């Protein structure tokens, strides 16, 4: 279904049902971005995300190495 939708410059918002690597990769390959909600019923994934965002330069698009 995603192959038939123009996603360039768009943000796809979805719940955890769509949190699958192939779906997310297809969105990126189509030029879009995605935002997936994370709920308490996925404690291991939630913990991993919390740890990643707790790092000083976690997911910032403004990383120093990208600016160089």
Phi, psi and omega in degrees: 000319182296333181295335182268001182252134177285112184249353183303123180079006182253159175244123178266124179253128184214165175265185187298339179301330181263007181278074178229139185305317183294324178292313179298319180294322178296322177298313179297317179297333179273004178090007180260180174234167180221154175226118182243131178284149180235126185248173183290349181280003175236068188299323181292316179294317179300317179298316179299319179292317179299319178296316181298318180284342178283341179293144184308319181242033183329267185246027182290132175285354183256037180298141181304322182292336178283333181279342184284000000 
